[in-house]
Amino acid sequence: MRIAIALRDRLLVCTTDAAAQSSSQSSSSSSDTATASETGTQRTVAETTAGWTTTARLSGHELQCVAASPNAPERLFVGTFERGLFRSTDGGETFDRLETDDVFASEAVMSLTISPHDPDVLYAGTEPSRVYRSTDGGDSWTELGGLTDLPSESEWYFPPRPHTHHVRWLEVDPFDPDRLYVGIEAGAFVYSTDGGETWHERPDGSRLDNHSLATHPDREGRLYAAAGDGYAESDDGGEHWDHPQEGLGHRYCWSVVPNPADPDQVLVSSASGASTAHTASRAESYVYRRTAGASWEGLDDNGLPTGDGVVRAVFATTGDDDTVYGVNNRGLFVTDDFGDRWERVDIEWPSEAATQTPRGLAVIGA
């Protein structure tokens, strides 16, 4: 198994079993040495704990997102704010910076997603808001134009940098490779039904400050949205939305994940606002679970830290029934019963991470 955690200033690559043995052997010979690209900034420090080997990569960069596909498990993609996009083709042992300067409008890569239909097809979102597609595993890129020609674009803005905005989330529909969902922070939910040739904005009931989106491989049309202005669900591919909010005591929502075993069960991380979600010194965040037709229930005191001092969690799943991984500033945790009980994953957790807010999480099963 391989887990990649994007912290603010480094990527933690965590491996176990056969992958851990290989990584540990490699790290023992390369620890504290720079990789071939980005010399002096990609230093590695490997620690082994309880069968897990944790190695820090891309240290010193300002990370924003990470993506991986089970259909190409040796590849990892990482977006940074100041140096664009990095790719590993050896499971996170080494990274190369991809040459995107002649295509991307900026080096601030805020979001990434890999198509579930083809691991060579991936999408990147930037600040300012643009969407790009690669069909060859990141070797070359094309801009999907027209996004900023939408009528609402003049109303988009990111509060900490109100002169601009960005693509916070990208998601490809598991039933239609040409159907792409885009979350703009802040200002719009946007979707395309033709691979980015044309765009549709702000459909009925959609949230405006979308932080994460999710789909389900067993429920065509189902779309989940965790947004700064609340939670929402769609059953027609984002064209109309409902707002099941009862019981959701904190409605600044950040990460959303459905149960791989049941599209009617969903987890969401949330807080009362941006400050208590993202700033460790003022943090107070929570996790909620909902089953269709029922109210949200808070998941407290079950092994996953919540409440005072805890920043909003980021979730990911391998696709195994009832199993979800979650990371916050207290560490990495896993549940195999969809939230009833969580256990800490015994990886080496840097002390500096206690004051950071995780930016992304990718989990590739054994």
C-alpha atoms as one frame of an Amber mdcrd trajectory, in Angstrom:
protein
   0.000   0.000   0.000   1.121   3.546  -0.731  -0.276   6.732   0.805   0.709
  10.255  -0.246  -0.045  13.158   2.085   0.405  16.687   0.801   1.336  18.946
   3.693   1.975  22.650   3.231   5.731  22.284   2.760   6.401  18.624   1.931
   4.913  15.431   0.578   4.858  12.406   2.865   5.089   9.152   0.907   4.111
   6.273   3.190   4.581   2.660   2.111   4.110  -0.727   3.698   4.432  -4.440
   2.874   6.389  -5.169  -0.332   6.345  -1.532  -1.351   7.714  -0.542   2.056
  10.625  -2.942   1.775  11.553  -1.587  -1.624  11.180   2.027  -0.485  13.171
   1.418   2.688  16.034  -0.145   0.777  16.091   2.703  -1.713  15.821   5.367
   0.964  18.706   3.911   2.958  20.995   4.605   0.039  19.539   7.966  -0.950
  18.471   9.582   2.308  19.463  13.218   2.595  20.456  13.387  -1.065  18.812
  15.524  -3.704  16.991  13.963  -6.634  18.012  14.669 -10.197  15.479  17.445
 -10.718  14.945  20.542  -8.578  18.367  20.018  -6.996  18.551  21.083  -3.362
  14.805  21.138  -2.739  13.708  17.496  -2.967  15.600  16.022  -0.064  14.451
  12.740   1.448  14.223  11.755   5.085  12.933   8.213   5.664  11.609   6.854
   8.957  10.264   3.339   9.521   7.553   2.764  12.132   5.517  -0.427  12.685
   6.013  -1.635   9.135   5.464   1.773   7.540   8.237   3.689   5.818   7.558
   7.413   5.621   9.676   9.557   3.327   9.496  13.328   2.874   9.638  14.537
  -0.722   9.407  17.942  -2.401  10.449  19.650   0.819  10.356  23.424   0.668
   7.652  23.656  -1.983   4.193  25.042  -1.250   2.031  22.033  -2.010  -1.624
  22.303  -2.994  -2.821  18.873  -4.158  -1.853  15.282  -4.941  -3.394  12.697
  -7.260  -2.841   9.019  -8.027  -4.716   6.268  -9.847  -4.991   2.579  -8.927
  -4.702   1.881 -12.654  -1.184   3.369 -12.716  -0.045   2.934  -9.103   3.575
   3.946  -9.645   2.600   7.438 -10.813   2.032  10.368  -8.478   1.185  13.947
  -9.461   1.656  16.899  -7.115   0.534  20.478  -7.691   2.440  23.347  -6.094
   1.653  27.020  -5.776   4.986  28.378  -6.949   6.610  25.709  -9.141   3.774
  24.146 -11.100   3.309  20.412 -11.491   5.539  17.492 -10.461   5.301  13.838
 -11.473   6.779  10.641 -10.090   6.834   7.456 -12.136   8.461   5.291  -9.460
   5.977   5.440  -6.604   7.270   8.666  -5.110  10.975   7.818  -5.016  11.853
  10.676  -7.370   9.947  13.583  -8.887  10.419  15.622 -12.030   8.916  19.011
 -12.703   6.717  18.890 -15.793   7.271  21.508 -18.454   3.968  23.369 -18.609
   5.154  26.976 -18.803   4.233  27.311 -22.474   0.639  26.196 -21.795  -0.351
  26.987 -18.211  -1.331  30.551 -17.380   0.446  30.305 -14.019   2.526  27.974
 -11.871  -0.167  27.772  -9.175  -1.634  24.287  -9.680  -4.484  24.060  -7.179
  -6.296  20.866  -8.202  -5.697  17.592 -10.015  -7.789  14.607 -11.011  -7.121
  11.456 -13.004  -9.844  10.001 -15.172 -11.260   6.714 -13.854 -11.640   5.656
 -17.502  -7.983   6.084 -18.526  -5.030   6.746 -16.181  -3.235   8.641 -18.946
  -5.978  11.294 -18.960  -5.661  13.870 -16.215  -6.865  17.366 -15.543  -5.231
  20.271 -13.723  -6.826  23.430 -12.363  -4.903  26.624 -11.638  -5.055  30.087
 -10.100  -6.327  32.125 -11.854  -9.089  29.713 -12.874  -8.137  27.631 -15.889
  -8.559  23.925 -16.670  -5.986  21.872 -18.596  -6.043  18.310 -19.874  -3.314
  15.791 -20.649  -3.989  12.581 -22.563  -0.472  11.161 -22.300   0.139  10.935
 -18.575   1.289  14.528 -18.179   3.803  14.764 -21.029   1.755  17.384 -22.896
  -1.181  19.619 -22.019  -4.026  21.512 -23.672  -6.124  24.288 -22.157  -9.870
  23.718 -22.120 -10.854  27.263 -23.024 -13.957  29.267 -22.335 -14.139  28.860
 -18.576 -13.483  32.508 -17.805 -15.887  33.601 -20.556 -18.817  32.469 -18.424
 -21.158  35.316 -17.384 -20.591  34.883 -13.645 -16.784  35.085 -13.883 -16.776
  38.743 -12.824 -18.263  37.625  -9.488 -15.647  34.971  -8.741 -13.063  35.753
  -6.062 -10.961  34.004  -3.428 -11.356  35.952  -0.143  -7.683  35.800   0.977
  -6.681  37.055  -2.505  -9.848  38.812  -3.707  -8.237  39.942  -6.952  -8.208
  36.352  -8.184  -9.867  32.917  -7.911  -8.962  29.331  -8.669 -10.148  25.857
  -9.577 -10.336  24.169  -6.195 -11.648  20.774  -7.378 -11.957  18.656 -10.514
 -13.899  15.410 -10.904 -14.550  13.152 -13.913 -17.875  11.340 -14.065 -17.327
   7.564 -13.657 -20.049   6.810 -16.241 -19.070   9.347 -18.911 -15.432  10.270
 -19.653 -16.515  13.538 -21.289 -18.471  14.780 -18.296 -16.265  16.971 -16.112
 -17.164  18.760 -12.880 -15.355  21.902 -11.695 -15.477  23.681  -8.341 -14.447
  27.356  -8.424 -13.250  28.929  -5.185 -15.199  30.992  -4.859 -18.034  31.655
  -7.225 -19.457  28.709  -9.128 -20.007  25.054  -9.762 -19.349  24.425 -13.460
 -19.757  21.299 -15.560 -19.086  20.161 -19.104 -20.770  17.340 -20.991 -18.407
  17.382 -23.964 -14.926  17.157 -22.525 -14.525  20.884 -21.923 -15.656  22.128
 -25.317 -18.529  23.994 -23.650 -19.353  24.855 -20.051 -22.512  25.159 -17.945
 -22.411  27.304 -14.810 -24.386  27.676 -11.616 -27.126  25.109 -12.250 -30.216
  25.124 -10.054 -29.318  24.758  -6.363 -25.560  24.397  -6.848 -23.186  25.746
  -4.235 -20.960  28.723  -5.001 -17.902  27.957  -2.837 -17.182  24.335  -3.717
 -14.184  22.845  -1.908 -14.503  19.197  -2.920 -16.727  17.086  -5.144 -17.248
  13.337  -5.300 -19.049  10.792  -7.465 -19.939   7.119  -6.957 -19.201   4.273
  -9.397 -22.448   2.494  -8.468 -24.871   5.425  -8.795 -25.077   7.134 -12.159
 -25.723  10.858 -11.843 -24.893  11.065  -8.131 -22.657  13.973  -7.188 -21.692
  15.177  -3.715 -20.449  18.690  -2.896 -18.725  20.008   0.224 -18.719  23.788
   0.068 -18.133  26.842   2.174 -21.839  27.597   1.809 -22.936  24.103   2.867
 -23.434  20.564   1.634 -25.323  19.556  -1.525 -26.202  16.450  -3.551 -27.260
  15.923  -7.138 -28.797  12.873  -8.798 -28.641  14.123 -12.381 -24.972  14.867
 -12.907 -24.987  18.303 -11.324 -27.881  19.823 -13.268 -30.076  20.157 -10.149
 -29.129  20.038  -6.468 -30.684  19.319  -3.068 -29.448  20.577   0.306 -29.849
  17.960   3.057 -28.637  20.003   6.036 -30.591  18.737   9.055 -28.207  17.784
  11.836 -25.181  19.371  10.136 -24.125  21.640  12.963 -21.123  23.145  11.151
 -21.728  24.100   7.547 -18.383  25.295   6.260 -17.750  21.955   4.573 -14.388
  20.863   3.222 -13.904  17.201   2.302 -16.591  14.755   1.220 -16.414  11.001
   0.578 -19.201   8.465  -0.022 -19.062   4.912   1.227 -17.702   2.713  -1.578
 -20.229   0.084  -0.463 -23.263   2.395  -0.397 -23.806   5.620  -2.380 -26.432
   6.664   0.186 -23.840   6.962   2.958 -21.491   9.937   3.048 -18.897  11.539
   5.330 -18.044  15.233   5.413 -15.549  17.326   7.372 -16.663  20.776   8.405
 -16.235  23.773  10.699 -18.058  26.989  11.506 -15.941  29.023   9.102 -12.663
  29.305   7.243 -10.583  30.356  10.260 -11.634  27.450  12.474 -11.247  25.066
   9.549  -7.760  25.961   8.373  -5.840  27.779  11.141  -4.418  25.389  13.723
  -4.187  27.988  16.489  -7.927  28.685  16.178  -9.061  25.361  14.763 -12.290
  23.621  15.721 -13.473  21.136  13.143 -15.807  18.156  13.068 -16.828  15.125
  11.028 -20.403  14.171  10.168 -22.024  11.120   8.613 -25.336  10.786   6.837
 -27.430   7.985   5.393 -30.073   8.960   2.832 -33.352   9.870   4.495 -31.757
  10.477   7.897 -30.221  13.496   9.609 -26.494  14.096   9.835 -24.793  12.661
  12.930 -21.581  13.965  14.447 -18.741  11.463  14.776 -16.982  12.391  18.000
 -14.932  10.389  20.507 -14.437   7.440  18.175 -10.706   7.634  17.516 -10.601
  10.448  14.967  -9.626  13.749  16.623 -12.213  16.519  16.286 -13.006  19.751
  18.105 -10.585  22.274  19.574  -7.193  22.452  17.913  -8.084  20.107  15.052
  -8.103  21.408  11.469 -10.592  20.081   8.912  -9.883  16.555   7.741  -9.164
  15.445   4.182 -10.629  12.075   3.195  -9.713   9.444   0.609 -10.643   5.840
  -0.074  -9.121   2.878  -1.884 -12.558   1.739  -3.025 -12.779  -0.992  -0.370
 -16.203  -1.269   1.262 -16.695   0.914   4.367 -13.013   1.951   4.397 -11.950
   5.604   4.512  -8.653   7.281   5.332  -8.615  10.719   6.929  -5.778  13.117
   7.666  -5.680  16.236   9.816  -2.993  18.011  11.835  -3.009  15.192  14.408
  -2.047  12.450  11.948  -3.427   9.833   9.582  -6.416   7.695  10.557  -8.463
   4.891   9.006 -11.914   3.396   9.536 -13.168   0.073   8.148 -16.775   0.549
   9.298 -17.419   3.936   7.716 -16.784   6.039  10.755 -17.974   4.061  13.772
 -14.393   3.469  14.861 -11.132   5.047  13.686  -7.574   3.932  14.302  -4.397
   5.921  13.928  -2.135   4.722  11.129   1.275   4.396  12.721   3.300   6.419
  10.258   6.067   8.792  11.265   4.241  12.115  11.787   6.472  15.220  11.771
   6.058  17.511  14.770   5.743  20.507  12.443   2.555  19.032  10.981   0.668
  19.844  14.193   0.481  23.472  13.052  -0.223  22.736   9.403  -3.361  22.028
   7.418  -3.101  19.017   5.071  -3.633  19.958   1.443  -4.328  16.552  -0.105
  -4.438  12.797   0.328  -4.072   9.915  -2.148  -4.304   6.238  -1.174  -3.368
   3.326  -3.417  -4.280  -0.094  -2.058  -2.113  -3.174  -2.063
